[in-house]
Amino acid sequence: SHYVIINTSTVVFKVRERISELVKRLKPYGFQQVHRSYVVNENHVIAYKHDEVILTGNISVPLSKKYK
């Protein structure tokens, strides 16, 4: 099955959905896919580096070549 783990600042959700479908629904709200396994809220991006995205709270997620 396809599951997506959604992390917010306060709650973690487990949703049964493909990440591609979730991205389509969240894109109008400022979310971008940055890796095949990661979607981020643009409002929480502090910096982009060569191969990672830094989010508020100093959280680092990978940035793949495909999604740069």
PDB file of N, CA, C, O and CB in Angstrom:
ATOM      1  N   SER A   1       0.832  -1.192   0.000  1.00  0.00           N
ATOM      2  CA  SER A   1       0.000   0.000   0.000  1.00  0.00           C
ATOM      3  C   SER A   1       0.867   1.243   0.000  1.00  0.00           C
ATOM      4  O   SER A   1       2.039   1.201   0.376  1.00  0.00           O
ATOM      5  CB  SER A   1      -0.941   0.005   1.205  1.00  0.00           C
ATOM      6  N   HIS A   2       0.287   2.334  -0.420  1.00  0.00           N
ATOM      7  CA  HIS A   2       0.996   3.606  -0.471  1.00  0.00           C
ATOM      8  C   HIS A   2       0.586   4.455   0.722  1.00  0.00           C
ATOM      9  O   HIS A   2      -0.582   4.809   0.880  1.00  0.00           O
ATOM     10  CB  HIS A   2       0.712   4.351  -1.799  1.00  0.00           C
ATOM     11  N   TYR A   3       1.553   4.768   1.545  1.00  0.00           N
ATOM     12  CA  TYR A   3       1.308   5.603   2.718  1.00  0.00           C
ATOM     13  C   TYR A   3       2.243   6.800   2.680  1.00  0.00           C
ATOM     14  O   TYR A   3       3.376   6.713   2.207  1.00  0.00           O
ATOM     15  CB  TYR A   3       1.502   4.795   4.031  1.00  0.00           C
ATOM     16  N   VAL A   4       1.747   7.912   3.185  1.00  0.00           N
ATOM     17  CA  VAL A   4       2.536   9.126   3.299  1.00  0.00           C
ATOM     18  C   VAL A   4       2.496   9.550   4.755  1.00  0.00           C
ATOM     19  O   VAL A   4       1.433   9.574   5.374  1.00  0.00           O
ATOM     20  CB  VAL A   4       2.004  10.260   2.353  1.00  0.00           C
ATOM     21  N   ILE A   5       3.653   9.883   5.298  1.00  0.00           N
ATOM     22  CA  ILE A   5       3.737  10.408   6.663  1.00  0.00           C
ATOM     23  C   ILE A   5       3.793  11.934   6.550  1.00  0.00           C
ATOM     24  O   ILE A   5       4.669  12.483   5.880  1.00  0.00           O
ATOM     25  CB  ILE A   5       5.002   9.831   7.443  1.00  0.00           C
ATOM     26  N   ILE A   6       2.860  12.604   7.204  1.00  0.00           N
ATOM     27  CA  ILE A   6       2.797  14.062   7.180  1.00  0.00           C
ATOM     28  C   ILE A   6       3.215  14.575   8.548  1.00  0.00           C
ATOM     29  O   ILE A   6       2.592  14.260   9.562  1.00  0.00           O
ATOM     30  CB  ILE A   6       1.365  14.569   6.801  1.00  0.00           C
ATOM     31  N   ASN A   7       4.286  15.375   8.561  1.00  0.00           N
ATOM     32  CA  ASN A   7       4.787  15.970   9.806  1.00  0.00           C
ATOM     33  C   ASN A   7       4.407  17.438   9.835  1.00  0.00           C
ATOM     34  O   ASN A   7       4.757  18.194   8.928  1.00  0.00           O
ATOM     35  CB  ASN A   7       6.332  15.797   9.937  1.00  0.00           C
ATOM     36  N   THR A   8       3.697  17.842  10.870  1.00  0.00           N
ATOM     37  CA  THR A   8       3.428  19.256  11.089  1.00  0.00           C
ATOM     38  C   THR A   8       4.228  19.672  12.314  1.00  0.00           C
ATOM     39  O   THR A   8       4.960  18.863  12.883  1.00  0.00           O
ATOM     40  CB  THR A   8       1.887  19.540  11.274  1.00  0.00           C
ATOM     41  N   SER A   9       4.093  20.921  12.719  1.00  0.00           N
ATOM     42  CA  SER A   9       4.836  21.362  13.899  1.00  0.00           C
ATOM     43  C   SER A   9       4.314  20.719  15.177  1.00  0.00           C
ATOM     44  O   SER A   9       5.017  20.698  16.187  1.00  0.00           O
ATOM     45  CB  SER A   9       4.769  22.874  14.022  1.00  0.00           C
ATOM     46  N   THR A  10       3.083  20.192  15.148  1.00  0.00           N
ATOM     47  CA  THR A  10       2.508  19.631  16.371  1.00  0.00           C
ATOM     48  C   THR A  10       2.023  18.188  16.249  1.00  0.00           C
ATOM     49  O   THR A  10       1.938  17.483  17.255  1.00  0.00           O
ATOM     50  CB  THR A  10       1.374  20.480  16.807  1.00  0.00           C
ATOM     51  N   VAL A  11       1.704  17.738  15.041  1.00  0.00           N
ATOM     52  CA  VAL A  11       1.064  16.427  14.865  1.00  0.00           C
ATOM     53  C   VAL A  11       1.716  15.668  13.711  1.00  0.00           C
ATOM     54  O   VAL A  11       2.210  16.268  12.756  1.00  0.00           O
ATOM     55  CB  VAL A  11      -0.456  16.590  14.608  1.00  0.00           C
ATOM     56  N   VAL A  12       1.710  14.343  13.815  1.00  0.00           N
ATOM     57  CA  VAL A  12       2.157  13.474  12.727  1.00  0.00           C
ATOM     58  C   VAL A  12       0.967  12.643  12.269  1.00  0.00           C
ATOM     59  O   VAL A  12       0.284  12.012  13.076  1.00  0.00           O
ATOM     60  CB  VAL A  12       3.349  12.557  13.177  1.00  0.00           C
ATOM     61  N   PHE A  13       0.725  12.652  10.940  1.00  0.00           N
ATOM     62  CA  PHE A  13      -0.374  11.893  10.363  1.00  0.00           C
ATOM     63  C   PHE A  13       0.174  10.813   9.445  1.00  0.00           C
ATOM     64  O   PHE A  13       1.224  10.992   8.828  1.00  0.00           O
ATOM     65  CB  PHE A  13      -1.337  12.818   9.598  1.00  0.00           C
ATOM     66  N   LYS A  14      -0.524   9.703   9.353  1.00  0.00           N
ATOM     67  CA  LYS A  14      -0.211   8.668   8.379  1.00  0.00           C
ATOM     68  C   LYS A  14      -1.427   8.573   7.459  1.00  0.00           C
ATOM     69  O   LYS A  14      -2.531   8.254   7.899  1.00  0.00           O
ATOM     70  CB  LYS A  14       0.122   7.273   9.074  1.00  0.00           C
ATOM     71  N   VAL A  15      -1.204   8.855   6.168  1.00  0.00           N
ATOM     72  CA  VAL A  15      -2.292   8.928   5.201  1.00  0.00           C
ATOM     73  C   VAL A  15      -2.078   7.879   4.126  1.00  0.00           C
ATOM     74  O   VAL A  15      -0.960   7.697   3.644  1.00  0.00           O
ATOM     75  CB  VAL A  15      -2.389  10.340   4.578  1.00  0.00           C
ATOM     76  N   ARG A  16      -3.137   7.194   3.751  1.00  0.00           N
ATOM     77  CA  ARG A  16      -3.041   6.192   2.695  1.00  0.00           C
ATOM     78  C   ARG A  16      -3.344   6.875   1.360  1.00  0.00           C
ATOM     79  O   ARG A  16      -4.497   6.998   0.945  1.00  0.00           O
ATOM     80  CB  ARG A  16      -4.023   4.991   2.956  1.00  0.00           C
ATOM     81  N   GLU A  17      -2.267   7.314   0.707  1.00  0.00           N
ATOM     82  CA  GLU A  17      -2.378   8.030  -0.558  1.00  0.00           C
ATOM     83  C   GLU A  17      -1.016   8.073  -1.229  1.00  0.00           C
ATOM     84  O   GLU A  17       0.012   8.023  -0.554  1.00  0.00           O
ATOM     85  CB  GLU A  17      -2.929   9.462  -0.343  1.00  0.00           C
ATOM     86  N   ARG A  18      -1.003   8.162  -2.528  1.00  0.00           N
ATOM     87  CA  ARG A  18       0.261   8.300  -3.251  1.00  0.00           C
ATOM     88  C   ARG A  18       0.766   9.722  -3.077  1.00  0.00           C
ATOM     89  O   ARG A  18      -0.018  10.669  -3.027  1.00  0.00           O
ATOM     90  CB  ARG A  18       0.092   7.950  -4.764  1.00  0.00           C
ATOM     91  N   ILE A  19       2.071   9.863  -2.985  1.00  0.00           N
ATOM     92  CA  ILE A  19       2.644  11.189  -2.789  1.00  0.00           C
ATOM     93  C   ILE A  19       2.333  12.088  -3.983  1.00  0.00           C
ATOM     94  O   ILE A  19       2.146  13.293  -3.811  1.00  0.00           O
ATOM     95  CB  ILE A  19       4.163  11.093  -2.571  1.00  0.00           C
ATOM     96  N   SER A  20       2.275  11.530  -5.180  1.00  0.00           N
ATOM     97  CA  SER A  20       1.976  12.327  -6.373  1.00  0.00           C
ATOM     98  C   SER A  20       0.579  12.939  -6.295  1.00  0.00           C
ATOM     99  O   SER A  20       0.380  14.084  -6.700  1.00  0.00           O
ATOM    100  CB  SER A  20       2.099  11.465  -7.635  1.00  0.00           C
ATOM    101  N   GLU A  21      -0.380  12.186  -5.781  1.00  0.00           N
ATOM    102  CA  GLU A  21      -1.740  12.708  -5.632  1.00  0.00           C
ATOM    103  C   GLU A  21      -1.804  13.767  -4.537  1.00  0.00           C
ATOM    104  O   GLU A  21      -2.518  14.762  -4.665  1.00  0.00           O
ATOM    105  CB  GLU A  21      -2.719  11.571  -5.320  1.00  0.00           C
ATOM    106  N   LEU A  22      -1.065  13.550  -3.480  1.00  0.00           N
ATOM    107  CA  LEU A  22      -1.041  14.506  -2.381  1.00  0.00           C
ATOM    108  C   LEU A  22      -0.420  15.833  -2.837  1.00  0.00           C
ATOM    109  O   LEU A  22      -0.902  16.904  -2.467  1.00  0.00           O
ATOM    110  CB  LEU A  22      -0.258  13.927  -1.184  1.00  0.00           C
ATOM    111  N   VAL A  23       0.634  15.761  -3.629  1.00  0.00           N
ATOM    112  CA  VAL A  23       1.281  16.966  -4.144  1.00  0.00           C
ATOM    113  C   VAL A  23       0.306  17.759  -5.012  1.00  0.00           C
ATOM    114  O   VAL A  23       0.252  18.985  -4.914  1.00  0.00           O
ATOM    115  CB  VAL A  23       2.546  16.602  -4.950  1.00  0.00           C
ATOM    116  N   LYS A  24      -0.450  17.089  -5.843  1.00  0.00           N
ATOM    117  CA  LYS A  24      -1.436  17.774  -6.696  1.00  0.00           C
ATOM    118  C   LYS A  24      -2.439  18.556  -5.854  1.00  0.00           C
ATOM    119  O   LYS A  24      -2.812  19.676  -6.204  1.00  0.00           O
ATOM    120  CB  LYS A  24      -2.178  16.759  -7.589  1.00  0.00           C
ATOM    121  N   ARG A  25      -2.869  17.971  -4.757  1.00  0.00           N
ATOM    122  CA  ARG A  25      -3.859  18.636  -3.903  1.00  0.00           C
ATOM    123  C   ARG A  25      -3.251  19.766  -3.076  1.00  0.00           C
ATOM    124  O   ARG A  25      -3.933  20.750  -2.787  1.00  0.00           O
ATOM    125  CB  ARG A  25      -4.508  17.623  -2.979  1.00  0.00           C
ATOM    126  N   LEU A  26      -1.979  19.641  -2.690  1.00  0.00           N
ATOM    127  CA  LEU A  26      -1.357  20.627  -1.812  1.00  0.00           C
ATOM    128  C   LEU A  26      -0.651  21.768  -2.545  1.00  0.00           C
ATOM    129  O   LEU A  26      -0.366  22.801  -1.939  1.00  0.00           O
ATOM    130  CB  LEU A  26      -0.380  19.943  -0.926  1.00  0.00           C
ATOM    131  N   LYS A  27      -0.366  21.601  -3.827  1.00  0.00           N
ATOM    132  CA  LYS A  27       0.370  22.608  -4.594  1.00  0.00           C
ATOM    133  C   LYS A  27      -0.265  24.004  -4.514  1.00  0.00           C
ATOM    134  O   LYS A  27       0.467  24.981  -4.358  1.00  0.00           O
ATOM    135  CB  LYS A  27       0.461  22.177  -6.044  1.00  0.00           C
ATOM    136  N   PRO A  28      -1.598  24.139  -4.615  1.00  0.00           N
ATOM    137  CA  PRO A  28      -2.205  25.479  -4.515  1.00  0.00           C
ATOM    138  C   PRO A  28      -2.001  26.143  -3.148  1.00  0.00           C
ATOM    139  O   PRO A  28      -2.209  27.349  -3.016  1.00  0.00           O
ATOM    140  CB  PRO A  28      -3.688  25.385  -4.802  1.00  0.00           C
ATOM    141  N   TYR A  29      -1.606  25.388  -2.151  1.00  0.00           N
ATOM    142  CA  TYR A  29      -1.409  25.922  -0.799  1.00  0.00           C
ATOM    143  C   TYR A  29       0.059  26.192  -0.479  1.00  0.00           C
ATOM    144  O   TYR A  29       0.408  26.416   0.680  1.00  0.00           O
ATOM    145  CB  TYR A  29      -1.977  24.959   0.222  1.00  0.00           C
ATOM    146  N   GLY A  30       0.926  26.174  -1.502  1.00  0.00           N
ATOM    147  CA  GLY A  30       2.324  26.534  -1.305  1.00  0.00           C
ATOM    148  C   GLY A  30       3.254  25.385  -0.983  1.00  0.00           C
ATOM    149  O   GLY A  30       4.321  25.599  -0.408  1.00  0.00           O
ATOM    150  N   PHE A  31       2.873  24.172  -1.340  1.00  0.00           N
ATOM    151  CA  PHE A  31       3.732  23.017  -1.086  1.00  0.00           C
ATOM    152  C   PHE A  31       4.444  22.618  -2.376  1.00  0.00           C
ATOM    153  O   PHE A  31       3.860  22.665  -3.459  1.00  0.00           O
ATOM    154  CB  PHE A  31       2.907  21.825  -0.524  1.00  0.00           C
ATOM    155  N   GLN A  32       5.708  22.227  -2.250  1.00  0.00           N
ATOM    156  CA  GLN A  32       6.522  21.808  -3.376  1.00  0.00           C
ATOM    157  C   GLN A  32       7.220  20.495  -3.066  1.00  0.00           C
ATOM    158  O   GLN A  32       7.674  20.273  -1.943  1.00  0.00           O
ATOM    159  CB  GLN A  32       7.545  22.885  -3.732  1.00  0.00           C
ATOM    160  N   GLN A  33       7.302  19.640  -4.050  1.00  0.00           N
ATOM    161  CA  GLN A  33       8.054  18.399  -3.883  1.00  0.00           C
ATOM    162  C   GLN A  33       9.519  18.715  -4.142  1.00  0.00           C
ATOM    163  O   GLN A  33       9.849  19.330  -5.156  1.00  0.00           O
ATOM    164  CB  GLN A  33       7.533  17.267  -4.844  1.00  0.00           C
ATOM    165  N   VAL A  34      10.403  18.300  -3.234  1.00  0.00           N
ATOM    166  CA  VAL A  34      11.835  18.573  -3.355  1.00  0.00           C
ATOM    167  C   VAL A  34      12.664  17.295  -3.510  1.00  0.00           C
ATOM    168  O   VAL A  34      13.871  17.344  -3.748  1.00  0.00           O
ATOM    169  CB  VAL A  34      12.315  19.347  -2.141  1.00  0.00           C
ATOM    170  N   HIS A  35      11.999  16.175  -3.373  1.00  0.00           N
ATOM    171  CA  HIS A  35      12.649  14.863  -3.452  1.00  0.00           C
ATOM    172  C   HIS A  35      11.527  13.862  -3.684  1.00  0.00           C
ATOM    173  O   HIS A  35      10.368  14.166  -3.404  1.00  0.00           O
ATOM    174  CB  HIS A  35      13.492  14.519  -2.135  1.00  0.00           C
ATOM    175  N   ARG A  36      11.842  12.692  -4.181  1.00  0.00           N
ATOM    176  CA  ARG A  36      10.759  11.727  -4.434  1.00  0.00           C
ATOM    177  C   ARG A  36      10.017  11.341  -3.157  1.00  0.00           C
ATOM    178  O   ARG A  36       8.898  10.832  -3.223  1.00  0.00           O
ATOM    179  CB  ARG A  36      11.320  10.472  -5.093  1.00  0.00           C
ATOM    180  N   SER A  37      10.622  11.576  -2.005  1.00  0.00           N
ATOM    181  CA  SER A  37      10.006  11.215  -0.730  1.00  0.00           C
ATOM    182  C   SER A  37       9.653  12.408   0.154  1.00  0.00           C
ATOM    183  O   SER A  37       9.169  12.224   1.271  1.00  0.00           O
ATOM    184  CB  SER A  37      10.919  10.309   0.019  1.00  0.00           C
ATOM    185  N   TYR A  38       9.889  13.633  -0.333  1.00  0.00           N
ATOM    186  CA  TYR A  38       9.679  14.803   0.521  1.00  0.00           C
ATOM    187  C   TYR A  38       8.913  15.907  -0.197  1.00  0.00           C
ATOM    188  O   TYR A  38       9.172  16.225  -1.357  1.00  0.00           O
ATOM    189  CB  TYR A  38      11.013  15.339   1.008  1.00  0.00           C
ATOM    190  N   VAL A  39       7.966  16.478   0.532  1.00  0.00           N
ATOM    191  CA  VAL A  39       7.219  17.650   0.092  1.00  0.00           C
ATOM    192  C   VAL A  39       7.334  18.670   1.219  1.00  0.00           C
ATOM    193  O   VAL A  39       7.188  18.317   2.389  1.00  0.00           O
ATOM    194  CB  VAL A  39       5.701  17.303  -0.245  1.00  0.00           C
ATOM    195  N   VAL A  40       7.596  19.933   0.879  1.00  0.00           N
ATOM    196  CA  VAL A  40       7.765  20.951   1.910  1.00  0.00           C
ATOM    197  C   VAL A  40       6.831  22.127   1.663  1.00  0.00           C
ATOM    198  O   VAL A  40       6.406  22.383   0.537  1.00  0.00           O
ATOM    199  CB  VAL A  40       9.219  21.430   1.959  1.00  0.00           C
ATOM    200  N   ASN A  41       6.526  22.828   2.734  1.00  0.00           N
ATOM    201  CA  ASN A  41       5.746  24.050   2.671  1.00  0.00           C
ATOM    202  C   ASN A  41       6.719  25.192   2.391  1.00  0.00           C
ATOM    203  O   ASN A  41       7.648  25.419   3.166  1.00  0.00           O
ATOM    204  CB  ASN A  41       4.934  24.290   3.999  1.00  0.00           C
ATOM    205  N   GLU A  42       6.510  25.915   1.279  1.00  0.00           N
ATOM    206  CA  GLU A  42       7.421  26.994   0.886  1.00  0.00           C
ATOM    207  C   GLU A  42       7.553  28.063   1.965  1.00  0.00           C
ATOM    208  O   GLU A  42       8.593  28.716   2.058  1.00  0.00           O
ATOM    209  CB  GLU A  42       6.944  27.631  -0.404  1.00  0.00           C
ATOM    210  N   ASN A  43       6.529  28.250   2.773  1.00  0.00           N
ATOM    211  CA  ASN A  43       6.565  29.266   3.823  1.00  0.00           C
ATOM    212  C   ASN A  43       7.546  28.926   4.942  1.00  0.00           C
ATOM    213  O   ASN A  43       7.882  29.791   5.751  1.00  0.00           O
ATOM    214  CB  ASN A  43       5.184  29.450   4.403  1.00  0.00           C
ATOM    215  N   HIS A  44       8.008  27.678   4.997  1.00  0.00           N
ATOM    216  CA  HIS A  44       8.915  27.256   6.057  1.00  0.00           C
ATOM    217  C   HIS A  44      10.340  27.007   5.561  1.00  0.00           C
ATOM    218  O   HIS A  44      11.187  26.523   6.312  1.00  0.00           O
ATOM    219  CB  HIS A  44       8.384  26.009   6.710  1.00  0.00           C
ATOM    220  N   VAL A  45      10.600  27.336   4.302  1.00  0.00           N
ATOM    221  CA  VAL A  45      11.945  27.162   3.747  1.00  0.00           C
ATOM    222  C   VAL A  45      12.799  28.365   4.133  1.00  0.00           C
ATOM    223  O   VAL A  45      12.435  29.513   3.877  1.00  0.00           O
ATOM    224  CB  VAL A  45      11.898  26.992   2.192  1.00  0.00           C
ATOM    225  N   ILE A  46      13.934  28.080   4.752  1.00  0.00           N
ATOM    226  CA  ILE A  46      14.880  29.136   5.141  1.00  0.00           C
ATOM    227  C   ILE A  46      15.969  29.276   4.082  1.00  0.00           C
ATOM    228  O   ILE A  46      16.349  30.391   3.722  1.00  0.00           O
ATOM    229  CB  ILE A  46      15.511  28.829   6.527  1.00  0.00           C
ATOM    230  N   ALA A  47      16.473  28.143   3.582  1.00  0.00           N
ATOM    231  CA  ALA A  47      17.574  28.179   2.623  1.00  0.00           C
ATOM    232  C   ALA A  47      17.591  26.925   1.767  1.00  0.00           C
ATOM    233  O   ALA A  47      17.076  25.875   2.153  1.00  0.00           O
ATOM    234  CB  ALA A  47      18.909  28.338   3.348  1.00  0.00           C
ATOM    235  N   TYR A  48      18.199  27.061   0.591  1.00  0.00           N
ATOM    236  CA  TYR A  48      18.475  25.938  -0.289  1.00  0.00           C
ATOM    237  C   TYR A  48      19.978  25.775  -0.340  1.00  0.00           C
ATOM    238  O   TYR A  48      20.712  26.758  -0.438  1.00  0.00           O
ATOM    239  CB  TYR A  48      17.870  26.152  -1.719  1.00  0.00           C
ATOM    240  N   LYS A  49      20.433  24.554  -0.275  1.00  0.00           N
ATOM    241  CA  LYS A  49      21.847  24.275  -0.478  1.00  0.00           C
ATOM    242  C   LYS A  49      21.950  23.350  -1.677  1.00  0.00           C
ATOM    243  O   LYS A  49      20.945  23.021  -2.306  1.00  0.00           O
ATOM    244  CB  LYS A  49      22.509  23.642   0.800  1.00  0.00           C
ATOM    245  N   HIS A  50      23.144  22.941  -1.984  1.00  0.00           N
ATOM    246  CA  HIS A  50      23.389  22.103  -3.161  1.00  0.00           C
ATOM    247  C   HIS A  50      22.499  20.858  -3.199  1.00  0.00           C
ATOM    248  O   HIS A  50      21.938  20.525  -4.243  1.00  0.00           O
ATOM    249  CB  HIS A  50      24.843  21.685  -3.197  1.00  0.00           C
ATOM    250  N   ASP A  51      22.373  20.183  -2.076  1.00  0.00           N
ATOM    251  CA  ASP A  51      21.634  18.921  -2.060  1.00  0.00           C
ATOM    252  C   ASP A  51      20.658  18.806  -0.889  1.00  0.00           C
ATOM    253  O   ASP A  51      20.268  17.703  -0.506  1.00  0.00           O
ATOM    254  CB  ASP A  51      22.602  17.772  -2.015  1.00  0.00           C
ATOM    255  N   GLU A  52      20.263  19.962  -0.318  1.00  0.00           N
ATOM    256  CA  GLU A  52      19.319  19.926   0.795  1.00  0.00           C
ATOM    257  C   GLU A  52      18.530  21.227   0.897  1.00  0.00           C
ATOM    258  O   GLU A  52      18.934  22.271   0.384  1.00  0.00           O
ATOM    259  CB  GLU A  52      20.056  19.657   2.104  1.00  0.00           C
ATOM    260  N   VAL A  53      17.401  21.127   1.572  1.00  0.00           N
ATOM    261  CA  VAL A  53      16.554  22.281   1.869  1.00  0.00           C
ATOM    262  C   VAL A  53      16.512  22.413   3.385  1.00  0.00           C
ATOM    263  O   VAL A  53      16.285  21.431   4.091  1.00  0.00           O
ATOM    264  CB  VAL A  53      15.099  22.124   1.256  1.00  0.00           C
ATOM    265  N   ILE A  54      16.730  23.622   3.883  1.00  0.00           N
ATOM    266  CA  ILE A  54      16.691  23.870   5.317  1.00  0.00           C
ATOM    267  C   ILE A  54      15.348  24.529   5.649  1.00  0.00           C
ATOM    268  O   ILE A  54      14.974  25.542   5.058  1.00  0.00           O
ATOM    269  CB  ILE A  54      17.898  24.770   5.773  1.00  0.00           C
ATOM    270  N   LEU A  55      14.639  23.933   6.600  1.00  0.00           N
ATOM    271  CA  LEU A  55      13.332  24.436   7.014  1.00  0.00           C
ATOM    272  C   LEU A  55      13.428  25.086   8.389  1.00  0.00           C
ATOM    273  O   LEU A  55      14.431  24.934   9.086  1.00  0.00           O
ATOM    274  CB  LEU A  55      12.293  23.300   7.030  1.00  0.00           C
ATOM    275  N   THR A  56      12.375  25.814   8.777  1.00  0.00           N
ATOM    276  CA  THR A  56      12.347  26.398  10.112  1.00  0.00           C
ATOM    277  C   THR A  56      12.560  25.292  11.140  1.00  0.00           C
ATOM    278  O   THR A  56      12.158  24.147  10.936  1.00  0.00           O
ATOM    279  CB  THR A  56      11.005  27.146  10.368  1.00  0.00           C
ATOM    280  N   GLY A  57      13.186  25.649  12.223  1.00  0.00           N
ATOM    281  CA  GLY A  57      13.531  24.651  13.232  1.00  0.00           C
ATOM    282  C   GLY A  57      14.817  23.932  12.887  1.00  0.00           C
ATOM    283  O   GLY A  57      15.156  22.927  13.512  1.00  0.00           O
ATOM    284  N   ASN A  58      15.552  24.448  11.876  1.00  0.00           N
ATOM    285  CA  ASN A  58      16.812  23.861  11.432  1.00  0.00           C
ATOM    286  C   ASN A  58      16.653  22.409  10.981  1.00  0.00           C
ATOM    287  O   ASN A  58      17.531  21.578  11.215  1.00  0.00           O
ATOM    288  CB  ASN A  58      17.836  23.940  12.544  1.00  0.00           C
ATOM    289  N   ILE A  59      15.542  22.117  10.341  1.00  0.00           N
ATOM    290  CA  ILE A  59      15.272  20.776   9.817  1.00  0.00           C
ATOM    291  C   ILE A  59      15.803  20.717   8.384  1.00  0.00           C
ATOM    292  O   ILE A  59      15.526  21.596   7.568  1.00  0.00           O
ATOM    293  CB  ILE A  59      13.730  20.435   9.869  1.00  0.00           C
ATOM    294  N   SER A  60      16.559  19.679   8.101  1.00  0.00           N
ATOM    295  CA  SER A  60      17.154  19.499   6.783  1.00  0.00           C
ATOM    296  C   SER A  60      16.489  18.323   6.070  1.00  0.00           C
ATOM    297  O   SER A  60      16.348  17.238   6.634  1.00  0.00           O
ATOM    298  CB  SER A  60      18.681  19.275   6.899  1.00  0.00           C
ATOM    299  N   VAL A  61      16.080  18.556   4.812  1.00  0.00           N
ATOM    300  CA  VAL A  61      15.529  17.478   3.985  1.00  0.00           C
ATOM    301  C   VAL A  61      16.311  17.441   2.675  1.00  0.00           C
ATOM    302  O   VAL A  61      16.798  18.475   2.218  1.00  0.00           O
ATOM    303  CB  VAL A  61      13.988  17.682   3.720  1.00  0.00           C
ATOM    304  N   PRO A  62      16.434  16.264   2.069  1.00  0.00           N
ATOM    305  CA  PRO A  62      17.210  16.163   0.831  1.00  0.00           C
ATOM    306  C   PRO A  62      16.541  16.910  -0.329  1.00  0.00           C
ATOM    307  O   PRO A  62      15.316  17.004  -0.410  1.00  0.00           O
ATOM    308  CB  PRO A  62      17.405  14.696   0.456  1.00  0.00           C
ATOM    309  N   LEU A  63      17.379  17.433  -1.215  1.00  0.00           N
ATOM    310  CA  LEU A  63      16.931  18.085  -2.437  1.00  0.00           C
ATOM    311  C   LEU A  63      17.531  17.314  -3.595  1.00  0.00           C
ATOM    312  O   LEU A  63      18.752  17.276  -3.748  1.00  0.00           O
ATOM    313  CB  LEU A  63      17.341  19.601  -2.477  1.00  0.00           C
ATOM    314  N   SER A  64      16.700  16.708  -4.403  1.00  0.00           N
ATOM    315  CA  SER A  64      17.221  15.905  -5.509  1.00  0.00           C
ATOM    316  C   SER A  64      17.388  16.751  -6.764  1.00  0.00           C
ATOM    317  O   SER A  64      16.769  17.806  -6.900  1.00  0.00           O
ATOM    318  CB  SER A  64      16.292  14.718  -5.793  1.00  0.00           C
ATOM    319  N   LYS A  65      18.217  16.288  -7.663  1.00  0.00           N
ATOM    320  CA  LYS A  65      18.477  16.989  -8.918  1.00  0.00           C
ATOM    321  C   LYS A  65      17.182  17.195  -9.720  1.00  0.00           C
ATOM    322  O   LYS A  65      16.984  18.237 -10.345  1.00  0.00           O
ATOM    323  CB  LYS A  65      19.502  16.208  -9.758  1.00  0.00           C
ATOM    324  N   LYS A  66      16.331  16.208  -9.688  1.00  0.00           N
ATOM    325  CA  LYS A  66      15.082  16.261 -10.457  1.00  0.00           C
ATOM    326  C   LYS A  66      14.182  17.424 -10.029  1.00  0.00           C
ATOM    327  O   LYS A  66      13.501  18.016 -10.866  1.00  0.00           O
ATOM    328  CB  LYS A  66      14.325  14.947 -10.306  1.00  0.00           C
ATOM    329  N   TYR A  67      14.174  17.753  -8.749  1.00  0.00           N
ATOM    330  CA  TYR A  67      13.239  18.763  -8.222  1.00  0.00           C
ATOM    331  C   TYR A  67      13.887  20.118  -7.969  1.00  0.00           C
ATOM    332  O   TYR A  67      13.229  21.012  -7.438  1.00  0.00           O
ATOM    333  CB  TYR A  67      12.625  18.268  -6.941  1.00  0.00           C
ATOM    334  N   LYS A  68      15.160  20.302  -8.332  1.00  0.00           N
ATOM    335  CA  LYS A  68      15.800  21.610  -8.142  1.00  0.00           C
ATOM    336  C   LYS A  68      15.090  22.608  -9.013  1.00  0.00           C
ATOM    337  O   LYS A  68      15.451  23.785  -9.025  1.00  0.00           O
ATOM    338  CB  LYS A  68      17.322  21.568  -8.477  1.00  0.00           C
TER     339      LYS A  68
END
